[in-house]
């Protein structure tokens, strides 16, 4: 029994790719009119899932915003105090060794 494998010719490959391309095009053209209704139905179906998530995000943002503002104001106030303290207690900078 002979088991020879022959590689397909370039013409056979082009022919097969052409068949698959034509088949895909036929299916795409047949399904194209359904694309917009499917997208709309998907959005309507996902909407009840998105609304509670949006509510949770808004509540979290409403809670986080004042906290972030308070922290920022606190850091700026304490930063001013600590800068004033550092200037008063800091020693003068040494003169450069090169005399410039």
N, C-alpha and C positions, 0 to 999 in steps of 0.2 A: 504494500500500500504506500503510495507516494503522498507525502504531505508537503506540498510546495505552497508557499505564500507569495502571492504576487501583489505588489503595491498597486493601488488604483492609479490610473493615469490622471493627468491634469484635467483632461476633458470630463472624466467621470466625477471628479471632485467639484468642478464648476457646475456641472449638471445637478448634482445633489444639493449644493448650496443654493442654486437657483430655485429648485423645487421647494426647499424649506422657506426661502424668502417669499415666494409667491403664496405659499400656504399661510404664513404668518400675516401677510398683507390682507389676504381674504378674511381671516379671523378678525383682524383689527378693524377693517372696514365694516364688518358685520356687527361688531360690538360698539363701535364709536357712537351711534345714536343713544346707547344706554349709559354712556359715561356720565353725563351731566345728572340724570336722575339718580344714579347710584351715589354720586358725590353728595347730592342734596339729602338723600335718605340717610346716608352715613352721618352727616352733620346733625340731622334731626335726632338720630338714635344716640349720638354721643353727647348731645346737649345736656340731658339730665345728669350725666356723670361729671360734666365740667362745672356746672353751676355750684354744687357744694364745694368743689375744690377752690373755685374763685372766692366763695364766701370765707373759707378758711384762710386763704392768702390775704384777703382784705383785713380780717380780724388780726392776724399776725402782724401785718404792717401797721395797723392802728395801735397795737401794743408796743411794737418795737420802735416806732418813730419817736415817741416822747422819751423813752429810755436812752436812745442814742443821742438825742439832743441834750439831755441832762448830763450824760457822760462827757459829751464834748464841752459843754459849758463848765463842768467841774474840772476837766483837764486844763482848760484855758485859764480859769481862775487860779488853780494851784500852780500852774506853770508860771504865771506872772509873779506870784509870791516867791516861788523858789528862785526865779531869776534875780529878783531884787536881793534876796538873801545871799545868793552866790556873789553878786557884785560887791556887796558890802564886806563879806568875809574873805574874798579872794585876795591873794597876794598879787602885787604887781608883777607883770611878766618880766622875765630876765632879759637883759640886753643881748642882742646877737653877738656871737663870738668874733665875727669878722669885722665889726665896727661899722656896718652900713646903716 
